[in-house]
């Protein structure tokens, strides 16, 4: 399954990296979030990155949408004891693209 979040972050949990994804809801739907399984591979297209995860899911993340919303920040503050946000995603992504190892 492919997920295309409105905003996204790379987060570290213990020794693994995951995608923290946020979608903005509309009038009838609320905002929601999801945390991926372990990132295994990263590929790059023109305007987005594709993060291929251990579960078989793919996250199609826009290059210009790294970050989170007020809602996402609230969620992260509640679970942040176990998560570290990757501040420089470009460095991480370049390292992943040149490595055969999972994140």
Secondary structure by P-SEA (a helix, b strand, c coil): cbbbbcbbbbbbcccbbbbbbbbbbccccccccccccccccccccccbbbbbccccbbbbcccccccccaaaaaaaaaccccccccccaaaaaaaaaaccccc
